Amino acid sequence: MKKITLLAIFSIISIIGLHAQGIGLGVKAGVNFANQDFEADGLSVSPDGKTGFHFGAFASLMFSDKLGLQPEILYSTKGSEFDLGALGSTETDLSYLEIPILLRFQPIEILSVHAGPQFGILASAEQDGTDIKDNLKGSDLSLAVGSQVELPLGFVGGARYVLGLSDINDVSTSNTEVKNRTFQLFVGWKFM
C-alpha cells in the first residue's frame, strides 16, 4: 500500500511538473520542536516537547508568477517526553520519511506562503531505548502551513507548523489517540 501511495504521489507531481512555467530545486535542513497530543475519553494531555531535526530536498513548480506547488521529501525526527515526577521520565523518539505537497503562493518575489497535506512513513520508533514501532501506525497524515523567504544567491529560510491529523496509536486495547505536532525552522539553498 505504501509503494502504491508513493507511486501515485510521484506520478501526480511529475504530470504537474510538465505544465509548470518555472521549476526550482533545492535542499534544506533545520530544527524541529516536536510534541504529541494524547487524548482519551475527552481528556487531553500534552507532554514536554523534544528538539529534533529534519533535512531533505524540495522542488518549486510555478504555474504563474504567484501560484505553484512545492513538493518535498524529508527525513524528520519527532517525539515527546513525559515527566513522571519521582518515577523519572519517559522519552519517545520517532523518525519519519515525510512527503509534503504544498500549495505555494508568492505575493512578492522574496516571500512565499505554503499550505497542504504531508504524508509521513514511520522509519523508527523508540521509547526509553525500546523499539515500539509495532505499537504505532506506519503512516501519519498531517497539515503543514508555513512561509519561506528567498534571499540572493539561492539561500532560503523559513518556518512551518505541522499539525498531525491522524491517530498514530496502533494498540488495539487502548482508546488513546496520539497525534504529532511539530514547529520547524529551516535554512536551505535553491540551486535551480
N, C-alpha and C positions, 0 to 999 in steps of 0.2 A: 504494500500500500504506500509506503514512504517513497519507493522508487517511482511509482506512478505519479504521485503528487509532485515530486521534484521534476519529473519529465514534463508534466503539464505546465508547471510554473516556468521552466526554462523555454518551453515552446512558445508560450504566450509572450514572454519577454523578447524572444527572437523575432516574432512576427511584428510586434510593436516597434522594435528597433529598426526594421526595414523601412518604416514610414516616418522615422524621426528625422527632423531637419538638422539637428546638431547632436553629436554624440561625444560624450566625455567619459574618460575612465580615470579612476584614482584608487589610492589606498588610504586607509585611515586606521587610527588606534586611539584608545582613550581609557578613561576610568569609569567604572560602574559603581554607583551607590545603590546596592540592591537590598531588597527586603521581601518579605512574603506576608500575605494576609491569610489568616486562619479563621474560618467561620464554621460554627456548628450550633444547631438549634437556636439560631438568632443571635448568638453571642460571637462577637468578632474580636480577634486578638492580633496585634501586630508586634512581632518580636523586635529585637535590635537588628539594625541593618548590618550589612557586610560590604566592604570595599573590594572590588574586583577589577577586571579589565576586559576589554574587547579589542579585536583587531580584524581587519579584513579588507575587502575591495568593494568598490561601488562603481556604478555607471550612471550617467545622466543622459537621458534620451529626451531631447526637447522637441516638441511638436510646433511650438511657436516661440516668440521672444519671451513669453511669460509662463507658459504651461508645458509640463513634461512629466516624465516618470523617472524615479530613482530607485532601481533595484540594487540590492546589496547582498553580500554573503559575508557573514561574520562568525567568529568564534568568540563566545561570551561566557564569563563566569558570573554566577549569581549565588544566592543563598540567604541565610539568616542565622541569628544567634539568640538563644533563649537564656536569660539569667534565671537560674533556679534557686537563687538565694544560697542558703547553707549547703545545698546539694551540688553547687557549682554551676556549670553552664553546659549547654549542648549546642553544637555548631553544625549547620548543614551547608555543604558545598556542592553546587551544581554547575555543570558546564553544558552549553548548548551550541549547536551549529544553527545559526539563525539566518533567515531569509526575509528581510523587509522588502516590501514592494510598495513604494511610497509615491503618492501624487506630489509633484513638485510645482510650487507656484513661486515665481520670481518677480516680485513687484518692482525691484530696482536691480541693476546689474550685479551688485555685490552681495545681495541678500536673497536667500530662498527659504521658503517655509515648506515643511514636509508633513504629510499625514497619510496613514494607510495601515494595512494589515502586516503583521510579522509572524512568520511561521518558524517555530523552533523545533529542533530534533535533539532530544536528550543524548548527550555524549557520555556523561558520567554523573554519578550522584553518591555522595558520602555523608554520613552523619557520625561525627566524632571518630573519623577514620574507618568506619564500617560501610561497606558497599550497600546502598539502599535502592539501587536502580530498579529492582523488581517491584518496589513499593510505589513507583511513580510511573505515570503515563509517558510513553515515548515521544509525545509531541506536545507542543504548547502553542496556542494561538493568542496573539496579543494585538493591541492597537498602539502604534507608535506615532508620536507627534513631536515635532521639533523644528529647529531652524539652523541654517548654515550660512556663514559669511565666507565669501570667496575673495581672497586677497591677491595682490600681484604675485607673479611667478608661479601661480597654481596652488598656493597654500590655501587650505581651508580650515575652518574651525567651527564648532557648533555645540549645541546641546539638544538632548532628546529625552522625552519621558515615554517609557514603555509600560503600558497597563495590561497586565495579564487578564485575558478574558475567560480562559478555560481552567477548569479544576485539574490540577496535575496529580492529585492523590489517587492512587490506584489500589488502595487497600479496601477490599470488598466489605470488611467488617467495620469499617469506620465511616461515619457520616460527616466527617470533617472535610470541608472544601479548602484547598490550598491554592493560592494564586500568586504568581510572581509580580513584583513591582520593581522597576529599575529607572534610575535617573542617570543619564550618560553625558559626559563631556568628552569631546574628541578633537583631534587635530589630524590633518591629512595633507595629501598632495595630489592634485588633479593634473595628470600629465598629458592628457589629450583634450 
